[in-house]
């Protein structure tokens, strides 16, 4: 039987839910939408393949984890349960991370049993001011021990984002880029760009954020996955 709507009655408490066809389908075409066989996971949505087949999927940009610092910590880790083939790009966001000097991001190919502490090709070009913008100093540095490096001091809160690509591709070198402002101190402000890669092509499944000295004391770090 052909009808313009389907009305379902609630199991208890009264009320109904109705699925209704549009006023027209355009050129009076007959449309068919095929539901997926199985239920999706929490927070997933229904998407179409353009031919009427519906499937559950996750958002393109997905929050995977947020680590909040509640005590002294020298290491923040994102392991292989988060770094998977589900995403092609990963983004690390620092939200007011404070208390440590010289923050570094390093990767591991064996879920943290061994971290790559050498073999990176990283460089930055930044302009910083120590007098609230009256004067800016250009600083260019090269780093071989981290995929990302910030010379943030203990009193300066890191608020920035680092994009990491090719981390799960064994044929392409893992690379990272960051740009914009680094840190939020009222007297010490930094603007610049960072680019780096691990100079051997291999797949990585673990990321750690470590301090050069002292401990993270406050703030948080979020990891996002991006599908392409």
GROMACS elastic network, one bead per residue, 0.5 to 0.9 nm:
[ bonds ]
;  ai    aj funct       b0    kb
    3     6     6  0.75064   500
    3    21     6  0.87092   500
    4    19     6  0.86206   500
    4    20     6  0.59694   500
    4    21     6  0.54244   500
    4    22     6  0.82165   500
    4    23     6  0.88771   500
    5    18     6  0.67151   500
    5    19     6  0.54362   500
    5    21     6  0.59919   500
    6    17     6  0.83473   500
    6    18     6  0.55771   500
    6    19     6  0.51620   500
    6    20     6  0.64438   500
    6    21     6  0.89368   500
    7    16     6  0.64727   500
    7    17     6  0.57055   500
    7    19     6  0.63864   500
    7    20     6  0.83571   500
    8    15     6  0.87059   500
    8    16     6  0.53934   500
    8    17     6  0.51065   500
    8    18     6  0.60791   500
    8    19     6  0.83675   500
    9    12     6  0.84083   500
    9    14     6  0.71637   500
    9    15     6  0.61857   500
    9    17     6  0.64321   500
    9    18     6  0.86782   500
   10    13     6  0.69623   500
   10    14     6  0.58386   500
   10    15     6  0.57236   500
   10    16     6  0.54880   500
   10    17     6  0.73104   500
   11    14     6  0.75110   500
   11    15     6  0.89386   500
   12    15     6  0.82853   500
   21    24     6  0.79746   500
   21    25     6  0.85381   500
   22    25     6  0.66167   500
   24    27     6  0.80170   500
   24    28     6  0.66239   500
   24    29     6  0.86299   500
   25    28     6  0.54834   500
   25    29     6  0.57854   500
   25    30     6  0.73557   500
   25    31     6  0.73847   500
   26    29     6  0.61549   500
   31    52     6  0.77112   500
   32    51     6  0.86741   500
   32    52     6  0.58905   500
   32    53     6  0.84056   500
   33    48     6  0.85461   500
   33    51     6  0.82552   500
   33    53     6  0.59024   500
   33    54     6  0.67485   500
   34    52     6  0.60456   500
   34    54     6  0.57619   500
   34    55     6  0.87354   500
   35    38     6  0.87487   500
   35    46     6  0.87940   500
   35    52     6  0.88320   500
   35    53     6  0.67576   500
   35    54     6  0.52789   500
   35    55     6  0.69901   500
   36    39     6  0.73416   500
   36    40     6  0.87885   500
   36    46     6  0.87087   500
   36    53     6  0.76087   500
   36    54     6  0.58000   500
   36    55     6  0.52531   500
   36    56     6  0.73457   500
   37    55     6  0.85427   500
   38    55     6  0.88909   500
   38    56     6  0.87235   500
   39    56     6  0.75660   500
   40    43     6  0.83919   500
   40    44     6  0.61775   500
   40    45     6  0.76813   500
   40    46     6  0.85124   500
   40    55     6  0.82312   500
   40    56     6  0.53399   500
   40    57     6  0.74515   500
   41    44     6  0.56630   500
   41    45     6  0.87316   500
   41    56     6  0.78916   500
   41    57     6  0.83889   500
   41    58     6  0.85674   500
   42    45     6  0.88087   500
   43    57     6  0.88731   500
   43    58     6  0.71399   500
   43    59     6  0.85840   500
   44    56     6  0.59666   500
   44    57     6  0.52573   500
   44    59     6  0.71900   500
   45    55     6  0.79859   500
   45    56     6  0.52688   500
   45    57     6  0.55512   500
   45    58     6  0.64259   500
   45    59     6  0.78136   500
   46    54     6  0.60847   500
   46    55     6  0.53532   500
   46    57     6  0.64118   500
   46    58     6  0.88614   500
   47    50     6  0.89371   500
   47    53     6  0.82061   500
   47    54     6  0.54057   500
   47    55     6  0.54023   500
   47    56     6  0.61548   500
   47    57     6  0.66749   500
   48    51     6  0.71608   500
   48    52     6  0.61558   500
   48    53     6  0.55952   500
   48    55     6  0.65294   500
   48    56     6  0.89308   500
   49    52     6  0.65076   500
   49    53     6  0.57124   500
   49    54     6  0.66918   500
   49    55     6  0.80394   500
   50    53     6  0.72097   500
   50    54     6  0.88306   500
   51    54     6  0.87511   500
   57    60     6  0.89680   500
   58    61     6  0.84119   500
   58    62     6  0.75207   500
   59    62     6  0.58634   500
   59   226     6  0.84328   500
   59   227     6  0.81113   500
   60    87     6  0.86956   500
   60   225     6  0.77973   500
   60   226     6  0.54712   500
   60   228     6  0.74096   500
   61   224     6  0.67321   500
   61   225     6  0.58560   500
   61   227     6  0.67056   500
   62   223     6  0.86652   500
   62   224     6  0.54320   500
   62   225     6  0.52559   500
   62   226     6  0.64586   500
   62   227     6  0.85882   500
   63    66     6  0.78975   500
   63   222     6  0.73586   500
   63   223     6  0.62293   500
   63   225     6  0.65377   500
   64    82     6  0.66403   500
   64   222     6  0.75802   500
   64   223     6  0.55779   500
   64   224     6  0.53401   500
   64   225     6  0.65923   500
   65    78     6  0.81223   500
   65    82     6  0.78686   500
   65   221     6  0.82515   500
   65   222     6  0.56214   500
   65   223     6  0.52750   500
   65   224     6  0.72121   500
   66   220     6  0.67618   500
   66   221     6  0.55985   500
   66   223     6  0.63880   500
   67    76     6  0.75268   500
   67    77     6  0.87999   500
   67   219     6  0.87322   500
   67   220     6  0.54650   500
   67   221     6  0.52971   500
   67   222     6  0.63493   500
   67   223     6  0.86551   500
   68   218     6  0.75117   500
   68   219     6  0.61111   500
   68   221     6  0.65729   500
   68   222     6  0.86110   500
   69    72     6  0.74487   500
   69    73     6  0.72552   500
   69    97     6  0.80956   500
   69   216     6  0.70461   500
   69   217     6  0.62768   500
   69   218     6  0.50201   500
   69   219     6  0.56565   500
   69   220     6  0.57219   500
   69   221     6  0.84187   500
   70    73     6  0.85002   500
   70   217     6  0.69917   500
   70   218     6  0.63658   500
   70   219     6  0.82051   500
   71   215     6  0.88180   500
   71   216     6  0.77146   500
   71   217     6  0.57290   500
   71   218     6  0.72905   500
   72    99     6  0.85801   500
   72   214     6  0.86786   500
   72   215     6  0.53772   500
   72   216     6  0.56265   500
   72   217     6  0.50297   500
   72   218     6  0.81374   500
   73    76     6  0.76211   500
   73   210     6  0.89589   500
   73   211     6  0.88059   500
   73   214     6  0.86426   500
   73   215     6  0.50900   500
   73   216     6  0.51054   500
   73   217     6  0.67722   500
   74   100     6  0.79581   500
   74   209     6  0.81114   500
   74   210     6  0.56985   500
   74   211     6  0.55290   500
   74   212     6  0.85728   500
   74   213     6  0.81234   500
   74   214     6  0.72619   500
   74   216     6  0.59619   500
   75   208     6  0.66379   500
   75   209     6  0.55863   500
   75   211     6  0.69105   500
   75   215     6  0.83825   500
   75   216     6  0.82210   500
   76   207     6  0.83680   500
   76   208     6  0.55455   500
   76   209     6  0.50260   500
   76   210     6  0.66615   500
   76   221     6  0.82050   500
   77   112     6  0.85994   500
   77   206     6  0.73282   500
   77   207     6  0.58172   500
   77   209     6  0.63982   500
   77   210     6  0.87461   500
   78    81     6  0.79691   500
   78    82     6  0.63643   500
   78    83     6  0.71478   500
   78   205     6  0.85313   500
   78   206     6  0.57379   500
   78   207     6  0.51835   500
   78   208     6  0.62837   500
   78   209     6  0.87477   500
   78   223     6  0.78662   500
   79    82     6  0.57255   500
   79    83     6  0.62126   500
   79   111     6  0.60364   500
   79   112     6  0.74051   500
   79   205     6  0.65014   500
   79   207     6  0.65592   500
   79   208     6  0.83447   500
   80    84     6  0.62715   500
   80   110     6  0.87861   500
   80   111     6  0.58819   500
   80   112     6  0.88729   500
   80   204     6  0.87579   500
   80   206     6  0.56344   500
   80   207     6  0.87959   500
   81    84     6  0.67715   500
   81   205     6  0.84533   500
   81   206     6  0.88684   500
   82   205     6  0.81095   500
   82   206     6  0.81901   500
   82   223     6  0.85349   500
   82   225     6  0.85867   500
   83    86     6  0.81723   500
   83    87     6  0.79351   500
   83    90     6  0.82465   500
   83   167     6  0.83379   500
   83   168     6  0.78803   500
   83   204     6  0.79540   500
   83   205     6  0.50606   500
   83   206     6  0.62524   500
   83   207     6  0.80202   500
   83   225     6  0.84227   500
   84    87     6  0.65981   500
   84    88     6  0.87197   500
   84   168     6  0.70770   500
   84   205     6  0.66525   500
   85    88     6  0.69139   500
   85   168     6  0.63659   500
   85   169     6  0.87941   500
   86   225     6  0.80914   500
   86   226     6  0.86699   500
   86   227     6  0.73164   500
   87    90     6  0.71426   500
   87   168     6  0.86528   500
   87   225     6  0.54666   500
   87   226     6  0.54181   500
   87   228     6  0.75161   500
   88   164     6  0.89678   500
   88   165     6  0.66621   500
   88   166     6  0.66654   500
   88   167     6  0.76433   500
   88   168     6  0.73769   500
   88   169     6  0.86752   500
   88   225     6  0.74584   500
   88   226     6  0.61912   500
   88   227     6  0.55583   500
   88   228     6  0.62688   500
   89   163     6  0.71951   500
   89   164     6  0.59162   500
   89   166     6  0.70078   500
   89   167     6  0.76423   500
   89   224     6  0.84220   500
   89   225     6  0.59853   500
   89   227     6  0.66361   500
   89   228     6  0.76942   500
   90   162     6  0.84022   500
   90   163     6  0.59822   500
   90   164     6  0.51604   500
   90   165     6  0.65393   500
   90   167     6  0.81672   500
   90   223     6  0.70094   500
   90   224     6  0.56403   500
   90   226     6  0.59740   500
   90   227     6  0.89400   500
   91   161     6  0.67056   500
   91   162     6  0.56071   500
   91   164     6  0.60477   500
   91   165     6  0.87592   500
   91   222     6  0.80985   500
   91   223     6  0.57951   500
   91   224     6  0.50468   500
   91   225     6  0.64647   500
   91   226     6  0.77072   500
   92   160     6  0.83328   500
   92   161     6  0.55566   500
   92   162     6  0.51526   500
   92   163     6  0.65475   500
   92   164     6  0.80005   500
   92   221     6  0.69168   500
   92   222     6  0.57403   500
   92   224     6  0.64806   500
   93   159     6  0.73192   500
   93   160     6  0.58077   500
   93   162     6  0.65189   500
   93   163     6  0.88519   500
   93   220     6  0.84409   500
   93   221     6  0.56441   500
   93   222     6  0.51166   500
   93   223     6  0.65237   500
   93   224     6  0.80393   500
   94    97     6  0.60429   500
   94   157     6  0.87441   500
   94   158     6  0.58669   500
   94   160     6  0.53089   500
   94   161     6  0.62729   500
   94   162     6  0.85018   500
   94   219     6  0.78073   500
   94   220     6  0.62608   500
   94   222     6  0.66569   500
   95   157     6  0.77690   500
   95   158     6  0.63912   500
   95   160     6  0.71192   500
   95   161     6  0.89796   500
   95   219     6  0.56621   500
   95   220     6  0.51578   500
   95   221     6  0.59095   500
   95   222     6  0.78405   500
   96   156     6  0.82026   500
   96   159     6  0.51418   500
   96   160     6  0.86178   500
   96   183     6  0.80542   500
   96   184     6  0.81415   500
   96   218     6  0.72841   500
   96   220     6  0.66266   500
   96   221     6  0.85031   500
   97   100     6  0.83766   500
   97   156     6  0.81311   500
   97   157     6  0.50105   500
   97   159     6  0.70280   500
   97   183     6  0.89799   500
   97   216     6  0.67715   500
   97   217     6  0.76241   500
   97   218     6  0.57788   500
   97   220     6  0.57644   500
   97   221     6  0.72916   500
   98   101     6  0.87052   500
   98   152     6  0.85172   500
   98   153     6  0.79913   500
   98   154     6  0.60635   500
   98   155     6  0.64845   500
   98   156     6  0.60345   500
   98   158     6  0.65084   500
   98   215     6  0.83720   500
   98   216     6  0.55574   500
   98   217     6  0.58269   500
   98   218     6  0.54192   500
   98   219     6  0.62187   500
   98   220     6  0.89390   500
   99   153     6  0.72851   500
   99   155     6  0.60317   500
   99   156     6  0.74662   500
   99   157     6  0.76879   500
   99   214     6  0.68390   500
   99   215     6  0.57437   500
   99   218     6  0.69501   500
  100   103     6  0.70786   500
  100   152     6  0.75070   500
  100   153     6  0.61756   500
  100   155     6  0.79678   500
  100   156     6  0.86656   500
  100   211     6  0.59451   500
  100   212     6  0.71754   500
  100   213     6  0.59894   500
  100   216     6  0.51156   500
  100   217     6  0.76094   500
  101   150     6  0.83090   500
  101   151     6  0.63939   500
  101   152     6  0.56377   500
  101   154     6  0.53972   500
  101   155     6  0.88631   500
  101   211     6  0.61311   500
  101   212     6  0.54404   500
  101   213     6  0.53304   500
  101   214     6  0.64726   500
  101   215     6  0.80419   500
  101   216     6  0.87505   500
  102   149     6  0.68322   500
  102   150     6  0.54141   500
  102   152     6  0.55565   500
  102   153     6  0.67882   500
  102   154     6  0.88022   500
  102   210     6  0.84689   500
  102   211     6  0.58680   500
  102   213     6  0.70627   500
  103   148     6  0.81552   500
  103   149     6  0.57895   500
  103   150     6  0.51792   500
  103   151     6  0.65016   500
  103   152     6  0.68536   500
  103   153     6  0.88868   500
  103   209     6  0.68680   500
  103   210     6  0.57789   500
  103   212     6  0.60021   500
  103   213     6  0.85839   500
  104   145     6  0.82281   500
  104   146     6  0.57674   500
  104   147     6  0.73733   500
  104   148     6  0.56276   500
  104   150     6  0.65367   500
  104   151     6  0.88029   500
  104   208     6  0.81413   500
  104   209     6  0.55740   500
  104   210     6  0.53085   500
  104   211     6  0.63103   500
  104   212     6  0.74249   500
  105   145     6  0.89848   500
  105   146     6  0.56129   500
  105   147     6  0.54991   500
  105   149     6  0.65683   500
  105   207     6  0.69629   500
  105   208     6  0.57671   500
  105   210     6  0.65684   500
  106   115     6  0.66839   500
  106   116     6  0.62326   500
  106   117     6  0.67786   500
  106   145     6  0.78192   500
  106   146     6  0.52443   500
  106   147     6  0.55767   500
  106   148     6  0.73389   500
  106   206     6  0.85195   500
  106   207     6  0.58615   500
  106   208     6  0.54687   500
  106   209     6  0.65451   500
  106   210     6  0.79285   500
  107   111     6  0.87734   500
  107   112     6  0.80400   500
  107   114     6  0.88075   500
  107   115     6  0.57684   500
  107   116     6  0.58005   500
  107   117     6  0.82902   500
  107   146     6  0.82828   500
  107   147     6  0.75286   500
  107   167     6  0.86454   500
  107   198     6  0.86083   500
  107   204     6  0.63905   500
  107   205     6  0.75292   500
  107   206     6  0.56627   500
  107   208     6  0.63677   500
  108   111     6  0.58331   500
  108   112     6  0.54523   500
  108   113     6  0.74992   500
  108   114     6  0.59887   500
  108   116     6  0.59047   500
  108   203     6  0.85979   500
  108   204     6  0.54318   500
  108   205     6  0.62481   500
  108   206     6  0.50649   500
  108   207     6  0.64164   500
  108   208     6  0.81923   500
  109   112     6  0.73629   500
  109   113     6  0.83348   500
  109   114     6  0.73984   500
  109   115     6  0.74369   500
  109   116     6  0.82028   500
  109   202     6  0.73886   500
  109   203     6  0.60472   500
  109   205     6  0.57103   500
  109   206     6  0.68193   500
  110   113     6  0.57047   500
  110   114     6  0.65105   500
  110   115     6  0.81760   500
  110   204     6  0.72234   500
  110   205     6  0.68019   500
  110   206     6  0.74230   500
  111   114     6  0.76452   500
  111   115     6  0.85303   500
  111   204     6  0.77352   500
  111   205     6  0.55688   500
  111   207     6  0.83027   500
  112   115     6  0.59928   500
  112   205     6  0.82660   500
  112   206     6  0.60093   500
  112   207     6  0.78942   500
  112   208     6  0.82272   500
  114   117     6  0.89004   500
  115   118     6  0.89527   500
  115   206     6  0.85104   500
  115   207     6  0.85606   500
  115   208     6  0.83231   500
  116   119     6  0.71981   500
  116   120     6  0.82481   500
  116   145     6  0.76624   500
  116   146     6  0.78950   500
  116   198     6  0.83666   500
  117   120     6  0.80118   500
  117   144     6  0.80199   500
  117   146     6  0.64920   500
  118   144     6  0.56192   500
  118   146     6  0.71315   500
  118   198     6  0.86038   500
  119   144     6  0.56840   500
  119   145     6  0.65728   500
  119   146     6  0.83097   500
  119   197     6  0.88565   500
  119   198     6  0.61700   500
  119   199     6  0.58636   500
  119   200     6  0.76085   500
  120   143     6  0.70248   500
  120   145     6  0.57463   500
  120   146     6  0.59971   500
  120   147     6  0.62989   500
  120   196     6  0.69908   500
  120   197     6  0.57307   500
  120   199     6  0.54694   500
  120   200     6  0.84233   500
  121   142     6  0.75091   500
  121   143     6  0.63454   500
  121   144     6  0.53099   500
  121   145     6  0.81916   500
  121   146     6  0.81746   500
  121   147     6  0.77526   500
  121   195     6  0.84586   500
  121   196     6  0.53871   500
  121   197     6  0.54126   500
  121   198     6  0.62866   500
  121   199     6  0.62570   500
  122   141     6  0.83192   500
  122   142     6  0.56102   500
  122   144     6  0.61344   500
  122   145     6  0.83443   500
  122   146     6  0.73166   500
  122   147     6  0.66635   500
  122   148     6  0.73339   500
  122   149     6  0.84013   500
  122   176     6  0.88541   500
  122   194     6  0.75418   500
  122   195     6  0.58000   500
  122   197     6  0.63674   500
  122   198     6  0.84220   500
  123   140     6  0.72192   500
  123   141     6  0.56371   500
  123   143     6  0.60467   500
  123   144     6  0.88074   500
  123   193     6  0.86462   500
  123   194     6  0.60485   500
  123   195     6  0.57338   500
  123   196     6  0.62638   500
  124   139     6  0.78688   500
  124   140     6  0.55347   500
  124   141     6  0.56100   500
  124   142     6  0.67840   500
  124   143     6  0.85702   500
  124   149     6  0.89132   500
  124   192     6  0.72926   500
  124   193     6  0.57515   500
  124   195     6  0.64508   500
  124   196     6  0.85727   500
  125   138     6  0.72240   500
  125   139     6  0.59078   500
  125   141     6  0.70126   500
  125   191     6  0.86845   500
  125   192     6  0.56386   500
  125   193     6  0.56802   500
  125   194     6  0.67604   500
  126   137     6  0.81862   500
  126   138     6  0.58269   500
  126   139     6  0.53184   500
  126   140     6  0.64609   500
  126   141     6  0.88895   500
  126   190     6  0.65862   500
  126   191     6  0.55270   500
  126   193     6  0.62941   500
  126   194     6  0.82329   500
  127   136     6  0.58952   500
  127   137     6  0.53419   500
  127   139     6  0.61289   500
  127   140     6  0.88096   500
  127   189     6  0.83201   500
  127   190     6  0.56848   500
  127   191     6  0.53012   500
  127   192     6  0.60166   500
  128   133     6  0.83260   500
  128   135     6  0.82926   500
  128   136     6  0.52977   500
  128   137     6  0.53743   500
  128   138     6  0.67134   500
  128   139     6  0.76561   500
  128   188     6  0.68414   500
  128   189     6  0.54628   500
  128   191     6  0.63422   500
  128   192     6  0.84309   500
  129   132     6  0.61347   500
  129   133     6  0.54771   500
  129   134     6  0.73818   500
  129   135     6  0.58464   500
  129   137     6  0.63487   500
  129   187     6  0.71506   500
  129   188     6  0.54147   500
  129   189     6  0.54238   500
  129   190     6  0.66852   500
  130   133     6  0.72569   500
  130   134     6  0.83244   500
  130   135     6  0.75520   500
  130   136     6  0.77478   500
  130   137     6  0.87873   500
  130   186     6  0.88115   500
  130   187     6  0.52593   500
  130   189     6  0.69155   500
  131   134     6  0.56694   500
  131   135     6  0.65719   500
  131   136     6  0.84463   500
  131   186     6  0.88409   500
  131   187     6  0.55319   500
  131   188     6  0.69849   500
  131   189     6  0.88567   500
  132   135     6  0.77998   500
  132   186     6  0.65604   500
  132   188     6  0.67126   500
  132   189     6  0.73331   500
  133   136     6  0.64657   500
  133   187     6  0.80367   500
  133   188     6  0.86003   500
  133   189     6  0.79016   500
  136   190     6  0.89640   500
  143   146     6  0.66380   500
  143   147     6  0.84304   500
  143   148     6  0.85283   500
  143   149     6  0.76484   500
  143   196     6  0.84378   500
  144   147     6  0.81278   500
  144   196     6  0.89882   500
  144   198     6  0.87049   500
  145   148     6  0.87128   500
  145   149     6  0.85900   500
  146   149     6  0.61317   500
  146   196     6  0.82280   500
  146   197     6  0.86670   500
  146   198     6  0.81849   500
  147   164     6  0.87736   500
  147   174     6  0.84843   500
  147   175     6  0.71545   500
  147   176     6  0.64036   500
  147   177     6  0.88945   500
  147   195     6  0.83000   500
  147   196     6  0.56841   500
  147   197     6  0.60107   500
  147   198     6  0.65753   500
  148   162     6  0.78021   500
  148   176     6  0.70106   500
  148   177     6  0.79611   500
  148   178     6  0.83008   500
  148   194     6  0.76015   500
  148   195     6  0.78000   500
  148   196     6  0.68918   500
  148   197     6  0.88561   500
  149   152     6  0.89624   500
  149   194     6  0.84549   500
  150   153     6  0.88714   500
  150   158     6  0.86318   500
  150   182     6  0.78479   500
  150   183     6  0.89742   500
  151   212     6  0.88904   500
  152   155     6  0.82112   500
  152   156     6  0.61365   500
  152   157     6  0.75687   500
  152   158     6  0.69704   500
  152   182     6  0.78135   500
  152   183     6  0.65384   500
  153   156     6  0.53736   500
  153   157     6  0.80780   500
  153   183     6  0.87263   500
  154   157     6  0.78421   500
  154   213     6  0.89689   500
  154   214     6  0.76375   500
  154   215     6  0.84437   500
  154   216     6  0.82676   500
  155   185     6  0.75773   500
  156   183     6  0.57429   500
  156   184     6  0.60610   500
  156   185     6  0.52500   500
  156   186     6  0.89363   500
  156   188     6  0.81302   500
  157   182     6  0.86690   500
  157   183     6  0.53131   500
  157   184     6  0.57248   500
  157   185     6  0.70524   500
  157   218     6  0.86583   500
  157   219     6  0.77852   500
  158   182     6  0.62154   500
  158   184     6  0.66914   500
  158   219     6  0.84926   500
  159   181     6  0.79366   500
  159   182     6  0.64107   500
  159   183     6  0.57594   500
  159   184     6  0.69961   500
  160   178     6  0.79738   500
  160   179     6  0.82615   500
  160   180     6  0.76417   500
  160   181     6  0.69339   500
  160   182     6  0.60333   500
  160   183     6  0.75412   500
  161   177     6  0.88831   500
  161   178     6  0.63242   500
  161   179     6  0.79038   500
  161   180     6  0.87690   500
  162   176     6  0.67239   500
  162   177     6  0.59349   500
  162   179     6  0.79878   500
  162   194     6  0.89476   500
  163   175     6  0.83311   500
  163   176     6  0.54482   500
  163   177     6  0.54529   500
  163   178     6  0.63841   500
  164   167     6  0.68566   500
  164   174     6  0.71738   500
  164   175     6  0.57051   500
  164   177     6  0.68122   500
  165   168     6  0.82858   500
  165   169     6  0.88797   500
  165   173     6  0.86148   500
  165   174     6  0.59242   500
  165   175     6  0.54497   500
  165   176     6  0.63292   500
  165   177     6  0.87981   500
  166   169     6  0.51366   500
  166   170     6  0.81007   500
  166   171     6  0.86653   500
  166   172     6  0.61579   500
  166   173     6  0.64303   500
  166   175     6  0.66155   500
  166   203     6  0.79159   500
  166   204     6  0.88514   500
  167   170     6  0.80019   500
  167   172     6  0.82707   500
  167   173     6  0.75741   500
  167   175     6  0.74294   500
  167   202     6  0.78918   500
  167   203     6  0.58140   500
  167   204     6  0.53946   500
  167   205     6  0.73618   500
  168   172     6  0.87510   500
  168   174     6  0.79452   500
  168   202     6  0.76537   500
  168   204     6  0.55182   500
  168   205     6  0.68273   500
  169   172     6  0.56544   500
  169   173     6  0.76367   500
  169   174     6  0.77018   500
  169   201     6  0.77846   500
  169   202     6  0.64971   500
  169   203     6  0.50622   500
  169   204     6  0.78897   500
  170   173     6  0.75435   500
  170   174     6  0.87465   500
  170   201     6  0.56244   500
  170   204     6  0.80297   500
  171   201     6  0.53862   500
  171   202     6  0.62560   500
  171   203     6  0.78227   500
  172   175     6  0.89020   500
  172   200     6  0.81398   500
  172   202     6  0.68375   500
  172   203     6  0.82930   500
  173   197     6  0.63809   500
  173   198     6  0.59318   500
  173   199     6  0.62095   500
  173   200     6  0.58503   500
  173   202     6  0.65227   500
  173   203     6  0.83796   500
  174   196     6  0.85591   500
  174   197     6  0.54598   500
  174   198     6  0.54804   500
  174   199     6  0.78307   500
  174   200     6  0.80965   500
  174   201     6  0.69161   500
  174   202     6  0.74966   500
  174   203     6  0.78205   500
  174   204     6  0.80178   500
  175   195     6  0.75877   500
  175   196     6  0.55864   500
  175   198     6  0.64109   500
  175   199     6  0.88242   500
  176   194     6  0.79375   500
  176   195     6  0.57796   500
  176   196     6  0.53066   500
  176   197     6  0.61324   500
  176   198     6  0.89445   500
  177   193     6  0.75337   500
  177   194     6  0.54351   500
  177   196     6  0.65520   500
  177   197     6  0.88633   500
  178   192     6  0.84277   500
  178   193     6  0.58130   500
  178   194     6  0.50254   500
  178   195     6  0.66768   500
  179   182     6  0.81935   500
  179   191     6  0.76245   500
  179   192     6  0.57155   500
  179   194     6  0.60575   500
  179   195     6  0.86969   500
  180   190     6  0.81817   500
  180   191     6  0.54421   500
  180   192     6  0.56119   500
  180   193     6  0.65258   500
  181   184     6  0.79996   500
  181   189     6  0.73862   500
  181   190     6  0.54911   500
  181   192     6  0.66454   500
  181   193     6  0.87532   500
  182   189     6  0.70851   500
  182   190     6  0.52705   500
  182   191     6  0.63104   500
  182   192     6  0.78544   500
  183   188     6  0.79326   500
  183   189     6  0.64310   500
  183   190     6  0.67005   500
  184   187     6  0.86022   500
  184   188     6  0.74640   500
  184   189     6  0.63253   500
  184   190     6  0.83157   500
  185   188     6  0.51249   500
  185   189     6  0.60701   500
  186   189     6  0.68478   500
  196   199     6  0.89098   500
  197   200     6  0.85152   500
  198   201     6  0.74055   500
  198   202     6  0.87220   500
  204   207     6  0.80906   500
  210   213     6  0.89110   500
  210   215     6  0.89674   500
  211   214     6  0.68854   500
  211   215     6  0.66934   500
  211   216     6  0.75980   500
  212   215     6  0.87542   500
  216   219     6  0.80215   500
